[in-house]
Amino acid sequence: MPARSVVVQLQPGVGQAILPDHRKMLPGIQYVIDWETFDKISNGARQNVIQVVSIQTDSSDTYTVAQTSNANPNFNDILNMSWPSFEEAVLQIAGFAAQGAAGDSLVGLMDNVYFASGAPQGLKALTSPDGARYLLVSNDGSDWDAGDVLMWQDETRVEASSATTETYRYVIRQDGQGTPYQVPTFRGSYVSGGSNQYSTLRGGFAGVAVTPNSVNGSVSWIQIEGFCPLVNTGTNAIAAGATLAVDGANNGIAKSQPATPTVVSNEGVITGSAQANNVFGTALTAANGSTTQFVQADIRSVTKVKKPYVRFLNKN
């Protein structure tokens, strides 16, 4: 893991909190926590409860895959691969990189209709040895470069976009029991005698692009969780330890997200929460918006409040 430990404290105005390692936090005191503990802190707590003071890092390793079907020995070689379509994204692997998901085993996405061949071919998610997770997505027609922040253009069909127009379709509401949810958006074209519209989720954070992709319909990898060495912040000034969110005003850009109160309107629309702000992680390095326009970051899952357990190696 490239980042080893983090020094945190409470944000101004916060009276107390409990860390995932069960230590009580009090105002004015700094706490050193290991990376595993920090990784369990939710996006909401990172935005409104804690403040990152400093981050201690070390160098990142390059991992070797035991075996692949087309002789790519390095994990990064696999991440740099792209295909014209999901049907042609055929890759079989063994070793650490095989801790991925194929076919129906990735919960929350469409079935194998959009990942032709299914398991064991057509892998659509990978987990690296350091716990970072990657997803294979289709380009909806926008251009993106490595490090660009992508949003869902169509989560059902696993199509991503760097266009800020998708953020306008991103609305979080509260149901009758107080649970927040994203409002689905209809998509499709009208045809004679009716329409082929369907409901899908659009505008939410999808991931960070691993490689450039400017070909409509082609598929390539994005990173959805873990240590990310390159996140585009454009002209935004970012401090190390800042909470990162999707910048709805600039294509493919992340911004620093300050603490904001959560407000629920009379219509049930939520604003100010980490989910409503499209928060997706924490900056590990700084960018001044001119000579440096990229940061390293920890991407925190936007769909799971608690970090899932991932088993990497059977030691028996």
C-alpha positions in Angstrom: 0.0 0.0 0.0 1.7 3.3 -1.1 0.2 5.3 1.9 1.0 3.9 5.3 -0.4 6.1 8.0 -2.5 9.3 8.4 -2.6 12.0 11.0 -6.2 13.2 11.6 -8.0 15.6 13.9 -11.6 16.7 14.4 -12.9 19.5 12.2 -13.7 22.8 13.9 -17.0 22.7 15.7 -17.1 18.9 16.0 -17.2 17.9 19.7 -16.2 14.2 19.5 -16.1 11.2 17.3 -15.1 7.5 17.4 -12.4 6.2 15.1 -12.9 2.7 13.4 -10.2 1.4 15.8 -12.5 2.4 18.6 -10.4 5.4 19.9 -12.4 8.4 21.0 -11.4 11.7 19.2 -11.5 15.0 21.1 -11.0 18.5 19.8 -7.5 19.8 19.5 -5.8 16.4 19.6 -4.1 14.8 16.6 -4.4 11.0 16.1 -2.1 8.8 14.1 -4.0 6.0 12.4 -2.8 3.3 10.0 -4.0 3.2 6.5 -6.4 0.3 7.0 -8.2 2.3 9.7 -8.3 5.4 7.5 -9.7 3.4 4.6 -12.7 2.5 6.8 -13.7 6.1 7.4 -16.7 7.0 5.2 -16.9 9.8 2.7 -19.4 11.6 4.8 -17.0 11.5 7.8 -14.1 12.7 5.7 -16.2 15.6 4.4 -17.8 16.8 7.7 -16.1 15.2 10.8 -12.4 14.6 10.4 -9.6 16.7 9.0 -6.4 15.2 7.5 -3.3 16.9 9.0 -0.6 14.9 7.2 0.0 11.7 5.3 3.0 9.4 5.5 3.7 7.6 2.2 6.2 5.2 0.7 6.9 4.1 -2.9 4.5 1.9 -4.9 5.4 -1.5 -6.2 4.7 -3.0 -9.6 3.0 -6.4 -9.4 3.5 -9.4 -11.6 0.6 -11.5 -12.7 1.2 -15.3 -12.6 -0.3 -16.1 -15.9 -2.5 -14.5 -18.6 -4.0 -15.8 -21.8 -2.1 -13.3 -23.9 1.3 -13.1 -22.2 1.0 -9.8 -20.4 3.3 -10.3 -17.4 2.6 -7.1 -15.5 -0.6 -6.0 -13.9 -0.2 -2.5 -15.4 0.0 -4.1 -18.8 -3.5 -5.5 -18.3 -4.8 -2.1 -17.1 -3.4 -0.4 -20.2 -5.4 -2.8 -22.5 -8.5 -1.7 -24.4 -10.9 -3.4 -26.7 -13.3 -2.2 -29.5 -16.3 -3.7 -27.6 -17.2 -5.9 -24.6 -17.6 -8.9 -26.9 -13.9 -8.6 -27.8 -12.7 -8.0 -24.2 -11.5 -11.6 -23.7 -8.8 -12.0 -21.1 -8.0 -15.0 -18.8 -5.7 -14.5 -15.9 -4.3 -16.3 -12.9 -2.5 -15.1 -9.8 -3.2 -12.0 -7.7 -5.0 -10.3 -10.6 -7.5 -13.1 -10.8 -9.1 -11.7 -7.6 -11.6 -10.0 -9.9 -15.1 -10.6 -11.0 -16.5 -12.1 -14.1 -20.0 -12.6 -15.5 -22.7 -12.3 -12.8 -20.4 -12.2 -9.9 -20.1 -8.4 -9.7 -23.3 -7.3 -7.9 -25.0 -4.2 -8.9 -24.3 -4.1 -12.7 -26.2 -5.5 -15.7 -26.1 -9.2 -16.5 -23.9 -10.8 -19.2 -25.8 -9.2 -22.1 -23.3 -6.4 -21.8 -20.4 -8.6 -21.1 -20.6 -11.2 -23.8 -19.1 -14.6 -23.1 -19.4 -14.0 -19.3 -17.1 -16.0 -17.0 -14.3 -16.9 -17.4 -14.0 -14.6 -20.5 -15.0 -11.0 -20.6 -13.7 -10.1 -17.1 -15.3 -6.8 -16.0 -13.6 -6.1 -12.7 -10.2 -6.7 -11.2 -8.7 -6.3 -7.7 -5.0 -5.6 -7.5 -2.8 -7.0 -4.7 -2.8 -3.7 -2.9 -6.6 -3.7 -2.8 -7.3 -1.3 -5.6 -10.3 -2.2 -7.7 -10.8 -1.6 -11.4 -13.8 -1.8 -13.7 -14.1 -2.2 -17.4 -16.4 0.4 -18.9 -17.6 1.6 -22.3 -16.9 5.1 -23.7 -20.2 6.8 -24.4 -18.7 9.1 -27.0 -16.8 11.6 -24.9 -13.0 11.9 -24.8 -11.0 11.3 -21.7 -7.4 11.1 -20.7 -5.6 9.1 -17.9 -6.5 10.5 -14.6 -9.8 12.1 -15.7 -12.7 11.8 -13.3 -15.6 10.0 -15.0 -19.3 9.9 -14.3 -22.0 7.3 -15.2 -23.6 8.1 -18.5 -25.5 4.9 -18.2 -24.8 2.7 -15.2 -27.1 -0.1 -16.6 -25.0 -0.5 -19.8 -21.8 0.4 -17.9 -21.1 3.4 -20.1 -19.0 6.2 -18.6 -18.5 9.9 -19.6 -16.2 12.8 -18.7 -18.9 15.4 -19.7 -20.2 17.6 -17.0 -23.7 17.5 -18.5 -24.2 14.2 -16.6 -23.9 15.9 -13.3 -27.1 17.8 -14.0 -28.9 14.5 -14.0 -27.5 13.5 -10.6 -30.2 14.0 -7.9 -30.3 12.5 -4.4 -33.6 12.2 -2.6 -34.8 10.8 0.8 -37.4 8.1 1.0 -40.1 7.8 3.7 -37.8 6.1 6.1 -35.0 8.7 5.7 -32.8 6.6 3.4 -31.0 8.5 0.7 -31.2 7.2 -2.9 -30.3 8.4 -6.3 -33.2 9.3 -8.6 -33.2 7.2 -11.8 -33.2 9.0 -15.2 -34.9 7.8 -18.3 -32.8 7.2 -21.3 -33.5 6.0 -24.9 -34.9 7.2 -28.2 -38.5 7.4 -29.3 -39.6 5.1 -32.1 -42.7 4.8 -34.1 -45.6 3.6 -32.0 -43.8 4.1 -28.7 -40.3 4.3 -27.2 -37.5 2.1 -26.0 -36.8 4.3 -23.0 -35.5 2.6 -19.8 -34.5 3.8 -16.3 -30.9 4.1 -15.3 -28.6 6.0 -13.0 -26.6 8.9 -14.4 -24.2 11.5 -13.2 -22.8 9.8 -10.2 -19.0 9.1 -9.8 -18.0 6.1 -11.9 -14.2 6.1 -11.4 -10.9 7.5 -12.6 -9.7 6.7 -16.1 -6.6 4.6 -16.2 -5.8 5.2 -19.9 -7.0 7.6 -22.6 -10.1 6.7 -24.5 -11.6 8.7 -27.4 -13.3 6.0 -29.4 -17.1 5.8 -29.1 -18.1 2.3 -27.8 -14.6 1.1 -27.0 -14.0 -0.4 -23.5 -11.1 0.3 -21.1 -10.3 0.2 -17.4 -11.2 2.8 -14.8 -10.3 2.7 -11.1 -13.1 2.6 -8.6 -11.4 2.1 -5.3 -8.0 2.2 -3.6 -4.8 4.1 -4.1 -4.9 6.1 -7.4 -1.6 7.6 -8.6 -3.2 10.2 -10.9 -6.3 12.2 -10.5 -6.9 15.3 -12.7 -7.6 18.4 -10.7 -7.2 21.0 -13.5 -6.9 24.6 -12.3 -8.3 23.7 -8.8 -6.0 24.2 -5.9 -6.0 21.0 -3.8 -4.3 20.5 -0.4 -3.0 17.2 0.7 -5.7 15.6 2.8 -8.5 17.4 1.1 -11.8 15.6 0.4 -12.3 15.1 -3.3 -15.5 15.4 -5.3 -16.6 15.5 -8.9 -16.3 19.1 -10.3 -19.6 19.6 -12.1 -18.2 22.7 -13.9 -15.3 21.2 -15.7 -15.0 17.9 -17.7 -13.0 15.2 -16.1 -11.9 17.3 -13.1 -11.9 16.7 -9.3 -12.3 19.5 -6.8 -11.7 20.0 -3.1 -15.0 19.6 -1.2 -15.4 21.6 2.0 -17.6 20.5 4.9 -21.3 21.3 4.2 -24.5 20.7 6.2 -27.0 18.2 4.9 -30.3 19.8 4.0 -33.5 18.0 2.9 -36.0 20.1 1.0 -39.8 19.8 1.3 -39.7 17.7 -1.9 -37.2 15.3 -0.3 -34.2 16.4 -2.3 -30.9 16.1 -0.3 -28.1 18.7 -0.7 -24.8 19.0 1.2 -24.2 15.3 2.1 -21.2 13.5 0.8 -23.3 11.5 -1.5 -25.1 14.6 -2.9 -21.8 16.3 -3.4 -20.5 13.4 -5.4 -17.5 12.9 -3.0 -15.3 10.0 -3.9 -12.0 10.1 -2.0 -9.2 12.0 -0.3 -6.2 13.7 -1.9 -2.8 12.3 -0.8 -0.7 15.0 -2.4 -1.2 18.7 -3.2 -1.8 20.5 -6.5 -1.6 24.3 -7.0 -3.7 24.4 -10.2 -1.0 25.8 -12.4 2.3 23.9 -12.4 0.7 20.9 -10.8 -2.7 19.8 -11.9 -2.8 16.2 -10.7 -2.9 14.6 -7.3 -2.5 11.1 -5.9 -5.6 10.0 -4.1 -7.4 7.4 -2.1 -10.6 6.5 -3.9 -13.3 5.4 -1.4 -16.2 3.3 -2.5 -19.2 5.5 -3.1 -21.7 2.6 -2.9 -20.5 0.9 0.3 -20.6 2.7 3.7 -18.4 0.0 5.2 -15.3 -1.2 3.4 -15.7 -4.8 2.2 -13.4 -7.6 3.2 -11.2 -8.7 0.4 -9.3 -12.0 0.6 -6.2 -11.9 -1.5 -4.3 -15.1 -0.7 -5.2 -18.5 0.8 -2.3 -19.3 3.0 -3.3 -22.8 3.8 
